[in-house]
Amino acid sequence: MLRELRLLAVLDKKFHEHPVSPFYVYKMFIRCEITGGEAASGIETSEVGFFGEDELPPLSAERNTQAQVRELFAFLREPDRPAWID
C-alpha cells in the first residue's frame, strides 16, 4: 500500500530530452511512502529498487531522464521546495 505525500512535478514531456513521441504527455511525479506490504514490479516496471542519487541504474529515456530524477532528489534536500511545473 502507498500513501501519497506530495505532488513534486508536472512536466510537459515535449520540453525534456525524451525520444519523440506521437502522443502528447504530461508527466506527474508524486512522492509516496510505502505503508504496508512490499514494493513490487507491475505492468510498467520489470524490477523495483531504491538507489542513491549517484547510483542510478540505466533509465528508460522514454519514461524518465537522468536530469529529471536528479532534480527530484532536490526535494529530499529541500522539503519545502515548490512543485516543479512547466
PyRosetta script that sets phi, psi and omega in degrees:
from pyrosetta import init, pose_from_sequence

init()
pose = pose_from_sequence("MLRELRLLAVLDKKFHEHPVSPFYVYKMFIRCEITGGEAASGIETSEVGFFGEDELPPLSAERNTQAQVRELFAFLREPDRPAWID")
pose.set_psi(1, 145.0)
pose.set_omega(1, 178.3)
pose.set_phi(2, -120.3)
pose.set_psi(2, 150.5)
pose.set_omega(2, 172.6)
pose.set_phi(3, -122.2)
pose.set_psi(3, 126.0)
pose.set_omega(3, 178.7)
pose.set_phi(4, -76.2)
pose.set_psi(4, 132.6)
pose.set_omega(4, -178.6)
pose.set_phi(5, -105.3)
pose.set_psi(5, -42.0)
pose.set_omega(5, -173.3)
pose.set_phi(6, -168.6)
pose.set_psi(6, 141.6)
pose.set_omega(6, 171.1)
pose.set_phi(7, -74.8)
pose.set_psi(7, 122.7)
pose.set_omega(7, -179.7)
pose.set_phi(8, -97.0)
pose.set_psi(8, -39.6)
pose.set_omega(8, -174.9)
pose.set_phi(9, -156.8)
pose.set_psi(9, 148.2)
pose.set_omega(9, 168.7)
pose.set_phi(10, -129.4)
pose.set_psi(10, 111.8)
pose.set_omega(10, -173.8)
pose.set_phi(11, -119.0)
pose.set_psi(11, 138.1)
pose.set_omega(11, 173.7)
pose.set_phi(12, -84.5)
pose.set_psi(12, 113.4)
pose.set_omega(12, -172.8)
pose.set_phi(13, -55.4)
pose.set_psi(13, -31.0)
pose.set_omega(13, -176.5)
pose.set_phi(14, -69.5)
pose.set_psi(14, -15.7)
pose.set_omega(14, 179.9)
pose.set_phi(15, -92.1)
pose.set_psi(15, 6.0)
pose.set_omega(15, -177.0)
pose.set_phi(16, -126.6)
pose.set_psi(16, 169.1)
pose.set_omega(16, -172.4)
pose.set_phi(17, -82.8)
pose.set_psi(17, 60.0)
pose.set_omega(17, 174.7)
pose.set_phi(18, -99.8)
pose.set_psi(18, 155.2)
pose.set_omega(18, 172.5)
pose.set_phi(19, -59.4)
pose.set_psi(19, 152.9)
pose.set_omega(19, 179.2)
pose.set_phi(20, -60.3)
pose.set_psi(20, 139.0)
pose.set_omega(20, -178.5)
pose.set_phi(21, -130.6)
pose.set_psi(21, 144.8)
pose.set_omega(21, 176.7)
pose.set_phi(22, -75.7)
pose.set_psi(22, -6.8)
pose.set_omega(22, -176.5)
pose.set_phi(23, -107.6)
pose.set_psi(23, 152.1)
pose.set_omega(23, 175.0)
pose.set_phi(24, -94.0)
pose.set_psi(24, 124.2)
pose.set_omega(24, -171.5)
pose.set_phi(25, -131.5)
pose.set_psi(25, 132.9)
pose.set_omega(25, 166.5)
pose.set_phi(26, -105.5)
pose.set_psi(26, 134.2)
pose.set_omega(26, 179.7)
pose.set_phi(27, -105.0)
pose.set_psi(27, 132.1)
pose.set_omega(27, 178.3)
pose.set_phi(28, -117.3)
pose.set_psi(28, 128.9)
pose.set_omega(28, 178.7)
pose.set_phi(29, -112.4)
pose.set_psi(29, 124.0)
pose.set_omega(29, -176.7)
pose.set_phi(30, -125.6)
pose.set_psi(30, 127.8)
pose.set_omega(30, 176.6)
pose.set_phi(31, -77.5)
pose.set_psi(31, 129.7)
pose.set_omega(31, -179.4)
pose.set_phi(32, -130.6)
pose.set_psi(32, 164.4)
pose.set_omega(32, 170.6)
pose.set_phi(33, -129.7)
pose.set_psi(33, 147.0)
pose.set_omega(33, 177.2)
pose.set_phi(34, -80.0)
pose.set_psi(34, 123.1)
pose.set_omega(34, -177.3)
pose.set_phi(35, -108.9)
pose.set_psi(35, -9.7)
pose.set_omega(35, 179.4)
pose.set_phi(36, -172.1)
pose.set_psi(36, 152.4)
pose.set_omega(36, -178.6)
pose.set_phi(37, 73.9)
pose.set_psi(37, -156.8)
pose.set_omega(37, -178.8)
pose.set_phi(38, -131.2)
pose.set_psi(38, 151.8)
pose.set_omega(38, 172.6)
pose.set_phi(39, -63.5)
pose.set_psi(39, 136.5)
pose.set_omega(39, -177.2)
pose.set_phi(40, -140.5)
pose.set_psi(40, 152.7)
pose.set_omega(40, 176.1)
pose.set_phi(41, -66.8)
pose.set_psi(41, 163.9)
pose.set_omega(41, -178.5)
pose.set_phi(42, -155.5)
pose.set_psi(42, -156.9)
pose.set_omega(42, -175.1)
pose.set_phi(43, -63.1)
pose.set_psi(43, -29.0)
pose.set_omega(43, -178.5)
pose.set_phi(44, -106.4)
pose.set_psi(44, -0.2)
pose.set_omega(44, -178.5)
pose.set_phi(45, -134.7)
pose.set_psi(45, 140.9)
pose.set_omega(45, 176.9)
pose.set_phi(46, -94.7)
pose.set_psi(46, -24.5)
pose.set_omega(46, 179.1)
pose.set_phi(47, -147.3)
pose.set_psi(47, 159.2)
pose.set_omega(47, 175.9)
pose.set_phi(48, -125.5)
pose.set_psi(48, 134.6)
pose.set_omega(48, 177.8)
pose.set_phi(49, -158.8)
pose.set_psi(49, 165.2)
pose.set_omega(49, 177.6)
pose.set_phi(50, -118.5)
pose.set_psi(50, 135.3)
pose.set_omega(50, -173.4)
pose.set_phi(51, -135.5)
pose.set_psi(51, 148.5)
pose.set_omega(51, 172.2)
pose.set_phi(52, -74.2)
pose.set_psi(52, 163.6)
pose.set_omega(52, -177.7)
pose.set_phi(53, -57.2)
pose.set_psi(53, -35.3)
pose.set_omega(53, -178.8)
pose.set_phi(54, -98.9)
pose.set_psi(54, 17.5)
pose.set_omega(54, -178.7)
pose.set_phi(55, -127.6)
pose.set_psi(55, 25.5)
pose.set_omega(55, -175.7)
pose.set_phi(56, -64.8)
pose.set_psi(56, 137.3)
pose.set_omega(56, 174.2)
pose.set_phi(57, -77.5)
pose.set_psi(57, 172.9)
pose.set_omega(57, 173.9)
pose.set_phi(58, -57.8)
pose.set_psi(58, 137.7)
pose.set_omega(58, -178.5)
pose.set_phi(59, -109.2)
pose.set_psi(59, 157.2)
pose.set_omega(59, 172.3)
pose.set_phi(60, -84.6)
pose.set_psi(60, 105.2)
pose.set_omega(60, -177.3)
pose.set_phi(61, -61.2)
pose.set_psi(61, -20.1)
pose.set_omega(61, 174.9)
pose.set_phi(62, -63.5)
pose.set_psi(62, -31.2)
pose.set_omega(62, -176.0)
pose.set_phi(63, -102.0)
pose.set_psi(63, -53.0)
pose.set_omega(63, -175.8)
pose.set_phi(64, -144.0)
pose.set_psi(64, 142.7)
pose.set_omega(64, 177.8)
pose.set_phi(65, -101.0)
pose.set_psi(65, 159.3)
pose.set_omega(65, 176.3)
pose.set_phi(66, -58.5)
pose.set_psi(66, -41.3)
pose.set_omega(66, -179.1)
pose.set_phi(67, -60.7)
pose.set_psi(67, -41.0)
pose.set_omega(67, 178.9)
pose.set_phi(68, -64.8)
pose.set_psi(68, -46.9)
pose.set_omega(68, -178.3)
pose.set_phi(69, -63.3)
pose.set_psi(69, -42.0)
pose.set_omega(69, 178.8)
pose.set_phi(70, -63.1)
pose.set_psi(70, -39.1)
pose.set_omega(70, 177.9)
pose.set_phi(71, -64.0)
pose.set_psi(71, -37.0)
pose.set_omega(71, -179.9)
pose.set_phi(72, -68.3)
pose.set_psi(72, -29.9)
pose.set_omega(72, 175.5)
pose.set_phi(73, -61.5)
pose.set_psi(73, -25.8)
pose.set_omega(73, 179.4)
pose.set_phi(74, -61.3)
pose.set_psi(74, -26.9)
pose.set_omega(74, 178.6)
pose.set_phi(75, -67.5)
pose.set_psi(75, -24.6)
pose.set_omega(75, 175.2)
pose.set_phi(76, -71.7)
pose.set_psi(76, -37.0)
pose.set_omega(76, 179.6)
pose.set_phi(77, -79.5)
pose.set_psi(77, -29.5)
pose.set_omega(77, -177.3)
pose.set_phi(78, -127.4)
pose.set_psi(78, 78.6)
pose.set_omega(78, -173.8)
pose.set_phi(79, -60.0)
pose.set_psi(79, -24.5)
pose.set_omega(79, -179.2)
pose.set_phi(80, -93.5)
pose.set_psi(80, 6.3)
pose.set_omega(80, 179.5)
pose.set_phi(81, -57.5)
pose.set_psi(81, 136.6)
pose.set_omega(81, 178.6)
pose.set_phi(82, -67.7)
pose.set_psi(82, 154.7)
pose.set_omega(82, 178.2)
pose.set_phi(83, -56.9)
pose.set_psi(83, 145.1)
pose.set_omega(83, -179.9)
pose.set_phi(84, -92.8)
pose.set_psi(84, 108.8)
pose.set_omega(84, -176.8)
pose.set_phi(85, -130.2)
pose.set_psi(85, 126.0)
pose.set_omega(85, 176.4)
pose.set_phi(86, -124.3)
pose.dump_pdb("model.pdb")
